[in-house]
Amino acid sequence: MIKINYNIDTPDNIITNLGEGFSLTWNKTSNEIIHYNKNEEEEIILDQHNDNIAFIKKVNKQFFLTVSKDGIIKIWKINGSLYTSFEKHNSKIIGLKINQETILSISENDSIKVWNFKGKEQFNIVANIDSIDNINLWSNDSIHILYDNKLDIFNWHDGIKIITFEQQQNFIDNFKRLNTKNILTLSDNTITLWNHNGKKIKDIDLEFNFNNLIELDNNQFAVLTINNEIYILDENGEYISYYLEDDAFINNFKKFIKSLEIFKKFKKEKTDIKQFPHIYNPLGKIIENTTEKIEKQELNFENNNIDVWNFFYRPLFTPIRKLLKKDENSTKRFKKHLYLLKKIMKI
């Protein structure tokens, strides 16, 4: 985020290098910009602004941007020709965010506008913003605005409000939406649970990474804390149970979380069912689920544990080996009987 300073520290000229041999000379007490060519032998006076210049920024190799004190933004080609002008803000612009496709401008006590490079307004967010410090942008994903003792979050791409967190006085550092539609946020090292409407449920007195969280049945979730403790909480953030000293259980929990991360990545990269040959039926009519098939057998596994196994790396437990051997023997007997039958019938 670029903060625009309107204070005139010095009336001296400011030189802005545009690259490719072009440069600008300007100051904050005039609306004129002097544009020099590669050899500084030719200059162009750019005076299309009606008010004094407040800010100039090179956008990329092709364009540079100017802002005047009356809330007007203009984009110029590097050679000094005007490319486009944006519609005027109702008050002075206090901040800018520039990326490859859009420009976000913030005006004091007025609004936030997002534009494309041709000067077309994409959307407008009306907000009473008295300082750029009350705006936070999340990697061109969402816009966070603090005012009136609440935090509003808007979608960067269309300006639609995602949620308002009531009584939230600081920006959030991280958040996670649960299957219950409740939301966990991290702000100033405090984890807070909210409902889907942004109403605070409670602060959770635990420290954990949101990646070390598993959602369970009955709207519960389990977390692994930074102290290697496992807690199970209900949908209201109340503790149900915890594990403190079982190292083997905690290690299995960590392995399971790691497996979930790998599975999610694999599923995201390969969404076509044909990429999963162990559950793909060549007939194209039935999708087999090996885990369900095993559970339907009601096999008595060692230590009463049912492990999920895949087509390529599956541990063959004793009950499964016996089951496969039984099917194999049955197939052999059938083939033998079929052979004898054909021989008798002289087929």
JOLIN-V881152 format. One record per pair of residues at least 4 apart in sequence whose C-alpha atoms are under 7 Angstrom apart, sorted by the first residue. I is the first residue (numbers start at 0). J is the second residue. If there is no record, write none. Layout:
((I,J) (I,J))
This chain:
((0,94) (0,95) (0,96) (1,94) (1,95) (1,96) (2,93) (2,94) (2,95) (2,131) (3,54) (3,93) (3,94) (5,53) (7,27) (10,26) (10,27) (10,28) (11,26) (12,24) (12,25) (12,26) (13,24) (13,25) (13,26) (14,23) (14,24) (14,25) (15,22) (15,23) (15,24) (16,21) (16,22) (16,23) (17,21) (17,22) (17,57) (17,77) (20,36) (20,37) (21,35) (21,36) (21,37) (22,34) (22,35) (23,32) (23,33) (23,34) (23,35) (24,32) (24,33) (24,34) (25,31) (25,32) (25,33) (26,52) (27,51) (27,52) (27,53) (28,51) (29,51) (29,52) (30,46) (30,48) (30,49) (30,50) (30,51) (30,52) (31,44) (31,45) (31,46) (32,44) (32,45) (32,46) (33,42) (33,43) (33,44) (33,45) (34,42) (34,43) (34,44) (34,79) (35,39) (35,41) (35,42) (35,43) (36,40) (36,41) (36,42) (48,67) (50,67) (50,68) (50,69) (51,67) (51,68) (52,66) (52,67) (52,68) (53,66) (53,67) (53,68) (54,65) (54,66) (54,67) (55,64) (55,65) (55,66) (56,63) (56,64) (56,65) (57,62) (57,63) (57,64) (58,62) (58,63) (58,64) (59,63) (61,76) (61,77) (62,74) (62,75) (62,76) (62,77) (63,74) (63,75) (63,76) (63,77) (64,73) (64,74) (64,75) (65,72) (65,73) (65,74) (66,70) (66,71) (66,72) (66,73) (67,71) (67,72) (68,91) (69,90) (69,91) (70,87) (70,88) (70,89) (70,90) (70,91) (70,92) (71,85) (71,86) (71,87) (71,88) (72,84) (72,85) (73,83) (73,84) (73,85) (74,81) (74,82) (74,83) (74,84) (75,79) (75,80) (75,81) (75,82) (75,83) (76,80) (76,81) (76,82) (83,117) (83,118) (84,118) (85,118) (88,106) (89,109) (90,106) (90,107) (90,109) (91,106) (91,107) (92,104) (92,105) (92,106) (92,107) (93,105) (93,106) (93,107) (93,131) (94,104) (94,105) (94,131) (95,103) (95,104) (95,105) (96,102) (96,103) (96,104) (97,101) (97,102) (97,103) (98,102) (100,115) (100,116) (101,113) (101,114) (101,115) (101,116) (102,113) (102,114) (102,115) (103,112) (103,113) (103,114) (104,111) (104,112) (104,113) (105,110) (105,111) (105,112) (106,110) (106,111) (107,128) (107,129) (108,126) (108,127) (108,128) (108,129) (109,125) (109,126) (109,127) (109,128) (110,123) (110,124) (110,125) (110,126) (111,123) (111,124) (111,125) (112,120) (112,122) (112,123) (112,124) (113,120) (113,121) (113,122) (113,123) (114,118) (114,119) (114,120) (114,121) (115,119) (115,120) (115,121) (122,157) (122,158) (123,158) (124,158) (128,133) (133,144) (133,145) (134,143) (134,144) (134,145) (135,142) (135,143) (135,144) (136,141) (136,142) (136,143) (137,141) (137,142) (139,155) (140,154) (140,155) (141,152) (141,153) (141,154) (141,155) (142,152) (142,153) (142,154) (142,155) (143,150) (143,151) (143,152) (143,153) (144,150) (144,151) (144,152) (145,149) (145,150) (145,151) (145,168) (146,150) (148,166) (148,167) (148,168) (149,163) (149,164) (149,165) (149,166) (149,167) (149,168) (150,163) (150,164) (150,165) (150,167) (151,162) (151,163) (151,164) (152,160) (152,161) (152,162) (152,163) (153,158) (153,159) (153,160) (153,161) (154,158) (154,159) (154,160) (154,161) (162,196) (162,197) (163,197) (164,197) (164,198) (165,197) (165,198) (169,186) (170,186) (171,184) (171,185) (171,186) (172,185) (172,186) (173,184) (173,185) (174,182) (174,183) (174,184) (174,185) (175,182) (175,183) (175,184) (175,209) (176,180) (176,181) (176,182) (176,183) (177,181) (177,182) (179,218) (180,194) (180,195) (181,192) (181,193) (181,194) (181,195) (182,192) (182,193) (182,194) (182,195) (183,190) (183,191) (183,192) (183,193) (184,190) (184,191) (184,192) (185,189) (185,190) (185,191) (186,190) (190,202) (190,203) (191,201) (191,202) (191,203) (192,199) (192,200) (192,201) (192,202) (192,236) (193,197) (193,198) (193,199) (193,200) (194,198) (194,199) (194,200) (200,235) (201,236) (203,236) (205,224) (206,224) (206,225) (207,211) (207,222) (207,223) (207,224) (207,225) (211,222) (211,223) (211,256) (212,220) (212,221) (212,222) (212,223) (213,220) (213,221) (213,222) (214,219) (214,220) (214,221) (215,219) (215,220) (218,233) (218,234) (219,231) (219,232) (219,233) (219,234) (220,231) (220,232) (220,233) (221,229) (221,230) (221,231) (221,232) (222,229) (222,230) (222,231) (223,227) (223,228) (223,229) (223,230) (224,228) (224,229) (228,242) (228,243) (229,241) (229,242) (229,243) (230,238) (230,240) (230,241) (230,242) (231,238) (231,239) (231,240) (231,241) (232,236) (232,237) (232,238) (232,239) (233,237) (233,238) (233,239) (245,249) (246,250) (247,251) (248,252) (249,253) (250,254) (251,255) (252,256) (253,257) (254,258) (255,259) (256,260) (257,261) (258,262) (259,263) (260,264) (261,265) (262,266) (263,267) (264,268) (265,269) (266,270) (269,274) (272,279) (273,279) (275,279) (277,309) (277,310) (278,286) (278,287) (278,288) (279,286) (279,287) (280,284) (280,285) (280,286) (280,287) (288,292) (289,293) (290,294) (290,307) (291,295) (292,296) (298,318) (299,303) (300,304) (300,305) (300,318) (308,312) (308,313) (308,314) (309,313) (315,319) (315,320) (316,320) (317,321) (318,322) (319,323) (320,324) (321,325) (322,326) (323,327) (324,328) (325,329) (326,330) (327,331) (328,332) (329,333) (330,334) (331,335) (332,336) (333,337) (334,338) (335,339) (336,340) (337,341) (338,342) (339,343) (340,344) (341,345) (341,346) (342,346))
